[in-house]
Amino acid sequence: MSLVLVQSNVAPSPAAAAGGDGMSPLLQLVLALAVLIAAAKIGGLVSTKLKQPAVLGELLVGILLGPSVLDFLNLSFFTSTHLQDTVFEIAEIGVIFLMFVAGLEVKLPDLLAAGKVSTIAGVLGVIIPLLGGFALAWFWPNNYSFTKSLFIGILLTATSVSISAQTLLELGKLRSRVGLSLLGAAIVDDVLVIVLLSTFVALTASSGGGVMTVLSIVGVMLLYFVVMSIFGLRALPWIIRKAAKLPISQPLVSTALVLVLFASWSAEALGGVAAITGAFLMGVFLGRTPYHNRIEDGVQTLTYAFFVPIFFASIGLHANIFSLPSDLVAFAAVLCVIAVVTKIVGCGIGAKIGGMNNKESLQVGLGMISRGEVGLIVASVGIRQGIIGEDVFAMTVLMVLVTTLVTPLLLRWSFGNEQTPKDQEKPKSEKPVLKPAHAGEEAGH
């Protein structure tokens, strides 16, 4: 409220007082954010009522508000030339916090204990989709460059296990061999995707400057990871202990926010990797401290109440899924099929090699299909870095919608009439590596 008064005092305007086209840029931003958050939450609520992930509803709301239908941010009373950029920048901060929360939820002991099945399924669940997506883009007569084709492959490597976890919980299968293997494979998958994405962004930033340039980029990356690891394992616990004793309000959460923002900045500005990598690593290291629950509770409130709804709604504001050229419609359809098939094949074969029977292997493969918010995060990095254009971004949104819809349906089908008493207590490893946008209040898990 005081900010609005300050803005009005600095630049008084009869038109601003009257509203409409004369709204100040600040008031336009406030209105846009209010509509986006409210619409996203309503979409998430409707989606959960229909027994679908809330992220699906938030995505659909974004598409409704975006250029595909209403083109909300280009309505006549939004005259600020910087409004869209500001909204998208806030959404990017949302990605940083989303990956920070992901890091907080990844426990290194869980990763090490993922086991043979989870490790092999997770690795093949990255390799096969990567090759499938690259081959499709490279050989399709769209003349996609090698770089863009490879990034399309990386887009298909992502997995959002939170959607499968909720479905398995409803079926009473979350603590089964399949359920726990699926969760472990998702952790392996997410870590590999982070490494792939960070390496790809760093190498493309070298602009083909020769072998020495590439080696220097890789060297800087490795140095960054070493420095971050030393800081996270040695200095960070001491910093957090001292911060917990500070006589200020919310000392732990405030310190965590400073650390994650600094880590994100340093990752991209100094380490040559994506900002979300720094956020993810900071989350992993803070997750090892005795205060991780207090930090997570505080950060999640901010993240899922404010930033995440804006991020998922903003995805639709970016993409016009109905504007795909006719020659790309077939490509988008095949991309969705490849996205489904390669995860089933890669993770299914991995589970089979790990010792599961055919039915269990199929169930693990089906559970890894959904790309969800992880795929959207990868796509948002790609478009921000200029690696992909609006066409690939729109196809990614469509692919995420399709995989999000089919995953719970196929999982339910694969378990058939199997009956297992519902879990009375969630296992420690149940927490998904990335929670859906309805984490907490909407999903109840």
C-alpha positions as CSV (number, residue, x, y, z in Angstrom):
1,M,0.0,0.0,0.0
2,S,2.7,2.4,0.9
3,L,4.5,1.7,-2.4
4,V,1.4,2.7,-4.3
5,L,1.2,5.9,-2.3
6,V,4.9,6.7,-3.0
7,Q,4.4,6.0,-6.7
8,S,1.4,8.3,-6.8
9,N,3.3,11.1,-4.9
10,V,6.3,10.9,-7.2
11,A,4.3,11.0,-10.4
12,P,0.8,12.3,-9.7
13,S,-1.5,11.8,-12.7
14,P,-5.2,12.3,-13.0
15,A,-5.3,9.5,-15.4
16,A,-3.5,7.2,-12.9
17,A,-6.0,8.2,-10.3
18,A,-8.8,7.3,-12.6
19,G,-7.3,3.9,-13.5
20,G,-7.8,2.3,-16.9
21,D,-5.3,3.2,-19.6
22,G,-3.7,5.7,-17.2
23,M,-2.5,3.2,-14.6
24,S,1.1,3.6,-13.6
25,P,3.5,0.8,-14.5
26,L,3.6,-0.2,-10.8
27,L,-0.2,-0.6,-10.6
28,Q,-0.3,-2.5,-13.9
29,L,2.3,-4.9,-12.5
30,V,0.3,-5.3,-9.2
31,L,-2.9,-6.0,-11.1
32,A,-1.2,-8.5,-13.5
33,L,0.4,-10.4,-10.6
34,A,-2.8,-10.5,-8.6
35,V,-4.7,-11.9,-11.6
36,L,-2.0,-14.5,-12.4
37,I,-1.7,-15.8,-8.9
38,A,-5.5,-16.0,-8.4
39,A,-6.1,-17.6,-11.8
40,A,-3.3,-20.1,-11.3
41,K,-4.5,-21.2,-7.9
42,I,-8.1,-21.5,-9.1
43,G,-6.8,-23.6,-12.0
44,G,-4.8,-25.8,-9.6
45,L,-7.8,-26.2,-7.4
46,V,-10.1,-27.3,-10.2
47,S,-7.4,-29.7,-11.5
48,T,-7.0,-31.4,-8.1
49,K,-10.8,-31.7,-7.8
50,L,-10.7,-33.6,-11.0
51,K,-7.9,-35.8,-9.5
52,Q,-5.2,-34.3,-11.8
53,P,-2.0,-32.6,-10.7
54,A,-2.5,-28.9,-9.9
55,V,0.4,-28.0,-12.2
56,L,-1.9,-29.1,-15.1
57,G,-4.5,-26.6,-14.1
58,E,-2.0,-23.8,-13.7
59,L,-0.6,-24.5,-17.1
60,L,-4.0,-24.5,-18.7
61,V,-4.8,-21.2,-17.0
62,G,-1.6,-19.7,-18.3
63,I,-2.5,-20.9,-21.8
64,L,-6.0,-19.3,-21.4
65,L,-4.5,-16.0,-20.3
66,G,-1.7,-16.1,-22.9
67,P,-1.6,-15.3,-26.6
68,S,-3.2,-18.7,-27.4
69,V,-6.6,-17.3,-26.2
70,L,-7.0,-14.0,-24.3
71,D,-3.5,-12.4,-24.6
72,F,-4.0,-11.0,-21.1
73,L,-0.9,-8.9,-20.9
74,N,-1.6,-7.1,-24.1
75,L,-5.1,-5.9,-23.2
76,S,-5.7,-2.2,-23.8
77,F,-5.2,-1.1,-20.2
78,F,-1.8,-2.7,-19.9
79,T,0.3,0.1,-21.6
80,S,3.6,-0.4,-19.8
81,T,6.3,-1.5,-22.3
82,H,8.2,-3.4,-19.6
83,L,5.3,-5.3,-18.0
84,Q,5.8,-8.6,-19.8
85,D,9.6,-8.5,-19.2
86,T,9.0,-7.8,-15.5
87,V,6.5,-10.6,-15.1
88,F,8.8,-13.0,-16.9
89,E,11.8,-11.9,-14.7
90,I,9.7,-12.6,-11.6
91,A,8.9,-16.0,-13.0
92,E,12.6,-16.7,-13.5
93,I,13.2,-16.0,-9.8
94,G,10.4,-18.5,-9.2
95,V,12.5,-21.1,-11.1
96,I,15.5,-20.4,-8.9
97,F,13.4,-20.9,-5.7
98,L,11.7,-24.0,-7.2
99,M,15.1,-25.6,-7.8
100,F,16.3,-24.5,-4.4
101,V,13.4,-26.4,-2.8
102,A,14.3,-29.3,-5.1
103,G,17.8,-29.3,-3.7
104,L,16.5,-29.2,-0.1
105,E,14.5,-32.3,-0.8
106,V,17.3,-34.3,-2.3
107,K,19.1,-36.2,0.4
108,L,22.5,-37.5,-0.5
109,P,22.1,-40.7,1.5
110,D,18.8,-41.3,-0.4
111,L,20.7,-40.9,-3.7
112,L,23.4,-43.3,-2.6
113,A,20.9,-45.8,-1.4
114,A,18.8,-45.6,-4.6
115,G,20.0,-49.0,-5.5
116,K,20.8,-50.9,-8.6
117,V,17.3,-50.7,-10.1
118,S,16.9,-46.9,-9.5
119,T,20.4,-46.1,-10.8
120,I,20.2,-48.1,-14.1
121,A,16.6,-47.0,-14.7
122,G,17.5,-43.4,-14.0
123,V,20.6,-43.4,-16.3
124,L,18.9,-45.2,-19.2
125,G,15.8,-43.0,-18.7
126,V,18.0,-40.1,-19.6
127,I,20.1,-41.6,-22.3
128,I,17.3,-43.1,-24.4
129,P,15.1,-40.0,-24.5
130,L,18.1,-37.8,-25.2
131,L,19.0,-39.9,-28.2
132,G,15.4,-40.2,-29.3
133,G,14.7,-36.5,-29.1
134,F,18.0,-35.6,-30.8
135,A,17.4,-38.1,-33.7
136,L,13.9,-36.9,-34.3
137,A,14.9,-33.2,-34.5
138,W,18.1,-33.9,-36.5
139,F,16.5,-36.1,-39.1
140,W,13.2,-34.3,-39.4
141,P,13.0,-32.0,-42.4
142,N,12.9,-28.9,-40.3
143,N,16.6,-28.1,-40.7
144,Y,17.1,-27.8,-36.9
145,S,20.7,-27.1,-36.1
146,F,22.8,-29.6,-34.1
147,T,22.6,-27.4,-31.0
148,K,18.8,-27.1,-31.1
149,S,18.4,-30.8,-31.9
150,L,20.6,-31.7,-28.9
151,F,18.6,-29.4,-26.7
152,I,15.3,-31.0,-27.8
153,G,16.9,-34.2,-26.7
154,I,17.7,-32.7,-23.3
155,L,14.1,-31.5,-23.0
156,L,12.9,-35.1,-23.2
157,T,15.3,-36.3,-20.5
158,A,13.4,-34.6,-17.7
159,T,11.0,-36.4,-15.3
160,S,8.5,-35.1,-12.8
161,V,7.9,-38.0,-10.4
162,S,5.6,-36.0,-8.2
163,I,2.6,-36.8,-10.4
164,S,3.4,-40.5,-10.3
165,A,4.0,-40.4,-6.6
166,Q,0.5,-39.0,-6.0
167,T,-1.1,-41.6,-8.2
168,L,0.9,-44.5,-6.5
169,L,-0.2,-43.1,-3.1
170,E,-3.8,-43.2,-4.2
171,L,-3.3,-46.8,-5.4
172,G,-1.6,-47.8,-2.1
173,K,1.6,-48.7,-4.1
174,L,4.0,-45.9,-3.0
175,R,5.9,-48.1,-0.6
176,S,6.0,-51.1,-2.9
177,R,9.1,-52.1,-4.7
178,V,8.0,-50.3,-7.8
179,G,7.1,-47.1,-5.9
180,L,10.5,-46.9,-4.1
181,S,12.5,-47.8,-7.2
182,L,10.6,-45.1,-9.1
183,L,11.4,-42.4,-6.5
184,G,15.0,-43.4,-6.5
185,A,15.2,-43.4,-10.3
186,A,13.7,-39.9,-10.3
187,I,16.4,-38.6,-8.0
188,V,19.1,-40.0,-10.4
189,D,17.2,-38.6,-13.4
190,D,17.0,-35.1,-11.9
191,V,20.7,-34.9,-10.9
192,L,21.7,-36.1,-14.5
193,V,19.4,-33.5,-16.1
194,I,20.9,-30.7,-14.0
195,V,24.4,-31.8,-15.0
196,L,23.4,-32.1,-18.7
197,L,21.7,-28.7,-18.8
198,S,24.5,-26.9,-17.0
199,T,27.1,-28.5,-19.2
200,F,25.1,-27.7,-22.4
201,V,24.5,-24.1,-21.4
202,A,28.2,-23.6,-20.6
203,L,29.5,-25.1,-23.8
204,T,27.0,-23.3,-26.0
205,A,28.1,-20.0,-24.4
206,S,31.6,-20.7,-25.7
207,S,30.2,-20.0,-29.2
208,G,32.4,-22.6,-30.8
209,G,35.6,-20.9,-29.9
210,G,37.8,-24.0,-30.4
211,V,39.0,-26.9,-28.2
212,M,40.9,-24.6,-25.8
213,T,37.8,-22.5,-25.3
214,V,35.7,-25.5,-24.5
215,L,38.3,-26.9,-22.2
216,S,38.5,-23.6,-20.3
217,I,34.7,-23.5,-20.0
218,V,34.7,-27.1,-18.6
219,G,37.6,-26.2,-16.3
220,V,35.8,-23.1,-14.9
221,M,32.7,-25.3,-14.3
222,L,34.7,-27.9,-12.5
223,L,36.4,-25.3,-10.4
224,Y,33.0,-23.8,-9.5
225,F,31.7,-27.2,-8.4
226,V,34.8,-27.8,-6.3
227,V,34.6,-24.3,-4.6
228,M,30.8,-24.7,-4.0
229,S,31.3,-28.2,-2.5
230,I,34.0,-26.9,-0.2
231,F,31.9,-24.0,0.8
232,G,28.8,-26.1,1.2
233,L,30.4,-28.9,3.3
234,R,32.8,-26.7,5.4
235,A,31.7,-23.1,5.7
236,L,28.0,-23.4,5.3
237,P,27.2,-25.3,8.5
238,W,29.1,-22.7,10.5
239,I,27.3,-19.8,8.8
240,I,23.9,-21.4,9.4
241,R,24.7,-22.1,13.1
242,K,25.6,-18.4,13.6
243,A,22.6,-17.2,11.6
244,A,20.3,-19.2,13.8
245,K,21.4,-17.2,16.8
246,L,20.9,-13.7,15.3
247,P,18.4,-11.6,17.2
248,I,16.4,-10.7,14.1
249,S,13.1,-12.0,12.6
250,Q,13.4,-15.1,10.5
251,P,17.2,-15.3,10.6
252,L,17.4,-18.8,9.0
253,V,15.1,-18.1,6.1
254,S,16.6,-14.7,5.5
255,T,20.1,-16.2,5.4
256,A,18.9,-19.0,3.1
257,L,17.4,-16.5,0.7
258,V,20.6,-14.5,0.6
259,L,22.7,-17.7,0.0
260,V,20.5,-19.1,-2.7
261,L,20.4,-15.8,-4.6
262,F,24.2,-15.4,-4.3
263,A,24.7,-19.0,-5.4
264,S,22.5,-18.5,-8.4
265,W,24.3,-15.3,-9.4
266,S,27.8,-16.9,-8.9
267,A,26.8,-20.0,-10.9
268,E,26.0,-18.1,-14.0
269,A,28.3,-15.0,-13.6
270,L,31.4,-16.9,-12.4
271,G,30.9,-20.6,-12.9
272,G,29.5,-20.6,-16.4
273,V,26.6,-22.9,-15.4
274,A,22.9,-22.2,-15.2
275,A,21.7,-20.1,-12.3
276,I,19.4,-22.9,-11.3
277,T,22.4,-25.1,-10.8
278,G,23.7,-22.9,-8.1
279,A,20.2,-22.8,-6.5
280,F,20.0,-26.6,-6.6
281,L,23.4,-27.1,-5.1
282,M,22.7,-24.6,-2.3
283,G,19.5,-26.5,-1.5
284,V,21.4,-29.8,-1.4
285,F,24.0,-28.4,1.0
286,L,21.5,-26.6,3.2
287,G,19.5,-29.8,3.3
288,R,22.3,-31.5,5.2
289,T,22.1,-29.0,8.1
290,P,20.1,-29.6,11.3
291,Y,18.0,-26.5,10.3
292,H,16.8,-27.7,6.9
293,N,13.2,-28.3,8.0
294,R,12.8,-24.8,9.3
295,I,14.4,-23.4,6.2
296,E,12.3,-25.5,3.9
297,D,9.0,-24.6,5.7
298,G,9.8,-20.9,5.4
299,V,11.0,-20.9,1.8
300,Q,8.2,-23.2,0.6
301,T,5.6,-20.7,1.8
302,L,7.1,-17.9,-0.3
303,T,7.8,-20.2,-3.2
304,Y,4.5,-22.0,-3.6
305,A,2.3,-19.1,-2.6
306,F,3.9,-16.4,-4.8
307,F,6.6,-17.4,-7.2
308,V,5.5,-20.9,-8.5
309,P,2.0,-19.9,-9.5
310,I,3.5,-17.0,-11.5
311,F,6.0,-19.3,-13.1
312,F,3.6,-21.9,-14.3
313,A,1.0,-19.3,-15.4
314,S,3.8,-17.4,-17.2
315,I,4.6,-20.5,-19.3
316,G,1.3,-20.1,-21.0
317,L,2.0,-16.4,-21.4
318,H,5.1,-17.3,-23.4
319,A,3.6,-19.9,-25.7
320,N,0.9,-19.8,-28.4
321,I,0.2,-23.4,-28.9
322,F,-2.3,-22.7,-31.7
323,S,0.2,-20.7,-33.7
324,L,2.4,-23.7,-34.7
325,P,3.0,-23.7,-38.5
326,S,1.2,-26.5,-40.2
327,D,4.6,-28.2,-41.0
328,L,5.3,-28.3,-37.2
329,V,2.0,-29.9,-36.1
330,A,3.1,-33.3,-37.2
331,F,6.5,-32.8,-35.6
332,A,4.9,-31.8,-32.3
333,A,2.7,-34.9,-32.4
334,V,5.6,-37.2,-33.1
335,L,7.6,-35.4,-30.3
336,C,4.8,-36.3,-27.8
337,V,4.9,-39.9,-28.9
338,I,8.7,-40.1,-28.7
339,A,8.5,-38.5,-25.2
340,V,6.2,-41.2,-24.0
341,V,7.9,-44.2,-25.7
342,T,11.5,-43.4,-24.9
343,K,10.8,-43.0,-21.1
344,I,9.0,-46.3,-21.1
345,V,11.7,-48.1,-23.0
346,G,14.7,-46.5,-21.3
347,C,13.4,-46.8,-17.7
348,G,11.7,-50.1,-18.3
349,I,14.9,-51.7,-19.7
350,G,16.9,-50.2,-16.9
351,A,14.5,-51.7,-14.3
352,K,14.6,-55.1,-16.1
353,I,18.4,-55.1,-16.1
354,G,18.2,-54.2,-12.4
355,G,16.3,-57.4,-11.7
356,M,12.6,-56.5,-11.9
357,N,10.1,-58.7,-13.8
358,N,8.4,-57.5,-17.0
359,K,5.3,-56.0,-15.3
360,E,7.3,-54.1,-12.7
361,S,9.7,-52.8,-15.3
362,L,6.7,-51.5,-17.4
363,Q,5.3,-49.8,-14.3
364,V,8.6,-48.1,-13.5
365,G,8.7,-46.9,-17.2
366,L,5.2,-45.6,-17.1
367,G,5.8,-43.8,-13.8
368,M,8.7,-41.8,-15.4
369,I,6.8,-40.5,-18.4
370,S,5.6,-37.2,-17.0
371,R,7.9,-34.2,-17.7
372,G,5.8,-31.7,-15.5
373,E,7.6,-28.7,-14.0
374,V,11.1,-30.1,-14.7
375,G,10.5,-30.1,-18.4
376,L,9.2,-26.5,-18.2
377,I,12.2,-25.4,-16.2
378,V,14.6,-26.8,-18.8
379,A,12.5,-25.2,-21.6
380,S,12.5,-21.8,-19.8
381,V,16.3,-22.0,-19.5
382,G,16.5,-22.7,-23.2
383,I,14.4,-19.8,-24.3
384,R,16.1,-17.4,-21.9
385,Q,19.5,-18.4,-23.3
386,G,18.3,-18.1,-26.9
387,I,18.9,-21.8,-27.6
388,I,15.3,-22.5,-28.7
389,G,12.6,-20.3,-30.2
390,E,8.9,-19.9,-29.5
391,D,8.0,-22.8,-31.8
392,V,10.0,-25.4,-29.7
393,F,8.8,-23.8,-26.5
394,A,5.2,-24.1,-27.6
395,M,5.8,-27.8,-28.5
396,T,7.4,-28.3,-25.1
397,V,4.3,-27.0,-23.3
398,L,2.1,-29.3,-25.4
399,M,4.4,-32.2,-24.6
400,V,4.2,-31.5,-20.9
401,L,0.4,-31.3,-21.0
402,V,0.2,-34.6,-22.9
403,T,2.6,-36.5,-20.6
404,T,1.0,-35.1,-17.5
405,L,-2.4,-36.3,-18.6
406,V,-1.4,-39.8,-19.7
407,T,0.9,-40.8,-16.8
408,P,-1.7,-41.3,-14.1
409,L,-4.1,-43.0,-16.6
410,L,-1.4,-45.5,-17.8
411,L,-0.2,-46.1,-14.2
412,R,-3.7,-46.9,-13.0
413,W,-4.1,-49.3,-16.0
414,S,-0.8,-51.0,-15.3
415,F,-1.8,-51.9,-11.8
416,G,-5.2,-53.1,-12.8
417,N,-7.2,-54.5,-9.9
418,E,-4.2,-55.1,-7.6
419,Q,-5.3,-54.1,-4.1
420,T,-2.9,-52.9,-1.5
421,P,-3.8,-51.2,1.8
422,K,-3.1,-47.5,1.5
423,D,0.0,-46.2,3.1
424,Q,-0.5,-45.2,6.7
425,E,2.8,-43.4,6.8
426,K,4.8,-41.8,4.0
427,P,8.3,-43.2,3.7
428,K,11.2,-40.8,4.1
429,S,12.0,-41.1,0.4
430,E,8.5,-40.3,-0.7
431,K,9.1,-36.5,-1.0
432,P,9.4,-35.9,-4.7
433,V,12.6,-34.2,-6.0
434,L,10.4,-31.5,-7.4
435,K,7.0,-30.9,-5.8
436,P,4.1,-30.0,-8.0
437,A,2.9,-26.5,-7.9
438,H,0.2,-27.7,-5.5
439,A,2.7,-28.8,-2.9
440,G,1.5,-28.4,0.5
441,E,-2.0,-27.0,0.6
442,E,-3.5,-28.5,-2.5
443,A,-2.1,-32.0,-2.9
444,G,-1.9,-33.0,0.6
445,H,1.5,-34.6,0.1
